Amino acid sequence: MNIHTPASLRAKSRQLDRRRRRAARVITAMSRGASLNLTFMRNGSAFTLSDGTPVSSEIALMVVNDIRVVSVNDGLFPTTPQTWRYVEP
């Protein structure tokens, strides 16, 4: 069991804040008309905005789980969407 120090808790908090800010920037871009796309490549999958901006998988998962973001269900199978869009709540 690890005992967290104040310094380690601050570092963890800063890391989480950075992730939230990145996710907020992606959601803001999506609210302005961009869509989040999942592309499958030879060496794995990659998320990008429709304007070409790359999005890390970690941030994309945060964005996809936001209630203002919905899937378009345009994937090969119904359970595997590849495009997400912003909708007004």
The 8 nearest C-alpha neighbors of each residue, nearest first, counted from 0:
[[1, 2, 3, 4, 7, 8, 5, 11],
 [2, 0, 3, 4, 7, 8, 5, 6],
 [1, 3, 4, 0, 7, 5, 8, 6],
 [4, 2, 7, 1, 8, 5, 6, 0],
 [3, 5, 7, 6, 8, 2, 9, 1],
 [6, 4, 8, 7, 9, 3, 10, 2],
 [5, 7, 9, 4, 8, 10, 3, 11],
 [6, 8, 10, 4, 9, 5, 3, 11],
 [7, 9, 11, 5, 6, 10, 12, 4],
 [10, 8, 12, 6, 11, 7, 13, 5],
 [9, 11, 7, 13, 12, 8, 14, 6],
 [12, 10, 8, 14, 9, 13, 7, 15],
 [11, 13, 9, 15, 10, 14, 8, 16],
 [14, 12, 16, 10, 15, 11, 9, 17],
 [13, 15, 11, 17, 12, 16, 10, 18],
 [14, 16, 18, 12, 17, 13, 19, 11],
 [15, 17, 13, 19, 14, 18, 12, 20],
 [18, 16, 20, 14, 15, 19, 13, 21],
 [19, 17, 15, 21, 16, 20, 22, 14],
 [18, 20, 16, 22, 21, 17, 23, 15],
 [21, 19, 23, 17, 22, 18, 16, 24],
 [22, 20, 24, 18, 23, 19, 17, 25],
 [21, 23, 19, 25, 24, 20, 58, 62],
 [22, 24, 20, 26, 21, 25, 27, 19],
 [25, 23, 27, 21, 22, 26, 20, 28],
 [24, 26, 28, 22, 27, 23, 29, 21],
 [27, 25, 29, 23, 28, 24, 30, 22],
 [28, 26, 30, 24, 29, 25, 23, 31],
 [29, 27, 25, 31, 26, 30, 33, 24],
 [28, 30, 33, 26, 32, 31, 27, 85],
 [29, 31, 27, 28, 32, 85, 26, 33],
 [32, 30, 28, 29, 33, 27, 85, 26],
 [31, 33, 29, 30, 34, 28, 85, 84],
 [34, 32, 29, 49, 28, 31, 48, 50],
 [33, 35, 84, 49, 48, 29, 83, 36],
 [36, 34, 48, 83, 82, 47, 49, 84],
 [37, 35, 82, 47, 46, 81, 48, 34],
 [38, 36, 46, 81, 45, 82, 47, 39],
 [39, 37, 45, 44, 46, 36, 40, 81],
 [38, 40, 44, 43, 45, 37, 41, 42],
 [41, 39, 43, 42, 44, 38, 45, 37],
 [40, 42, 43, 39, 44, 38, 45, 37],
 [43, 41, 40, 44, 39, 45, 38, 46],
 [44, 42, 40, 41, 39, 45, 38, 46],
 [43, 45, 39, 40, 38, 37, 46, 42],
 [46, 44, 38, 37, 39, 47, 43, 56],
 [45, 47, 37, 54, 36, 53, 38, 56],
 [48, 46, 53, 54, 36, 52, 35, 51],
 [47, 49, 35, 52, 50, 51, 34, 36],
 [48, 50, 34, 51, 33, 35, 47, 36],
 [49, 51, 48, 52, 33, 47, 34, 53],
 [52, 50, 49, 48, 47, 53, 54, 46],
 [51, 53, 48, 47, 50, 54, 49, 46],
 [54, 52, 47, 46, 51, 48, 55, 45],
 [55, 53, 47, 46, 59, 56, 52, 58],
 [56, 54, 58, 57, 59, 46, 53, 45],
 [57, 55, 59, 58, 60, 54, 46, 45],
 [56, 58, 55, 60, 59, 61, 18, 54],
 [59, 57, 61, 55, 60, 56, 22, 62],
 [58, 60, 56, 62, 61, 57, 63, 55],
 [61, 59, 63, 62, 58, 57, 56, 64],
 [60, 62, 58, 64, 59, 63, 22, 65],
 [63, 61, 59, 65, 64, 60, 22, 58],
 [62, 64, 60, 65, 61, 68, 59, 83],
 [63, 65, 61, 62, 60, 66, 68, 59],
 [66, 64, 62, 67, 63, 68, 61, 69],
 [65, 67, 68, 64, 69, 88, 63, 62],
 [68, 66, 86, 65, 85, 88, 87, 69],
 [69, 67, 85, 66, 84, 65, 63, 86],
 [70, 68, 83, 84, 85, 71, 67, 86],
 [71, 69, 83, 72, 82, 80, 84, 68],
 [70, 72, 82, 73, 83, 80, 69, 84],
 [73, 71, 80, 70, 74, 77, 81, 82],
 [72, 74, 71, 80, 81, 82, 75, 77],
 [75, 73, 80, 81, 76, 79, 72, 77],
 [74, 76, 73, 77, 79, 80, 78, 72],
 [75, 77, 74, 79, 78, 80, 73, 72],
 [78, 76, 79, 72, 74, 75, 80, 73],
 [77, 79, 76, 80, 72, 74, 75, 73],
 [80, 78, 74, 76, 77, 81, 75, 72],
 [81, 79, 72, 74, 73, 82, 70, 78],
 [80, 82, 37, 74, 36, 73, 79, 72],
 [83, 81, 36, 71, 35, 80, 70, 37],
 [82, 84, 70, 35, 69, 71, 34, 68],
 [85, 83, 34, 68, 69, 70, 86, 35],
 [84, 86, 68, 30, 29, 67, 69, 87],
 [87, 85, 67, 68, 88, 84, 69, 30],
 [86, 88, 67, 85, 30, 68, 66, 84],
 [87, 67, 86, 66, 85, 68, 69, 65]]
